């Protein structure tokens, strides 16, 4: 029986997140205090007592989810993962929890990633949409048929739920075509940009420099990375995959399938919310899921 620890991405945040960890665990408290110092603003105050609007700013959201996830892993009982994976931003949390990255380096990279993504969004207004009830191959086919605009499959979340990413016009056209092709729903998402698409290239270039300058160590277990859904332990390979991650799709469905094929029977979610537990159950009904305690 193998245990996989999984870490959520953007969208899992909520006001009050992490407060219980801060109040109940000295080890978590130290991480929260250190984060305020590194970021240069009081992120814990926004997490515990801020507004939804404040928490929704990319420069806050990404470090907040990362901080909550890493703190939860740090205080979890019997944290001995056989494998880890993270959804998009969650990959950074997974790398810290599995000792590939130090907490400080992980947080700096996440903060830099958030600011770089924000800048890319502002430079090139773009968006994403969730497509429900179509097969992956059909979604890919429709995206490829949109001419003159950027539209790509961005998040393979679970069978029948795929998020597409691209220019505002491209997503608008694609949503209409998806409905014509039989999608149950094609819902534009309230996000500020086309994450995991070629439109994130400027952010990728900026983040690449920071990633290659950071020390990555041999982790305590394999990490199944978003770009290829395969297990990795080599620090250089992990770096390369992390650089590609901003412009490549998140292969979450395939990652979970691969972890199950490699023996995972129990998936433990570390971080705010239960989004990944729901997705894991849709991908593999027999898997056990729980939140880290």
Secondary structure, DSSP 4 states (H G I P E B T S, - for coil): -EEEEEE--TT---TTTTHHHHHH-HHHHHHHHHHHHHHTS-HHHHHHH--HHHHHSHHHHHHHHHHHHHHHHHH-TT---SEEEESTTHHHHHHHHTTSS-HHHHHHHHHHHHHHHHHHHHHS-EEEEEEESS-HHHHHHHHHH--SS-EEEEEEEETTEEEEEEEHHHHHHHHHHHHHTT-SEEEE-S-SS-TTSGGGHHHHHHHHHHHHTS-----SSEEE-TTT--EE--HHHHHHHHHHTTTS-B-HHHHHHHHHHTTEEEEEEESSSSHHHHHHHHH-TT-EEEE--
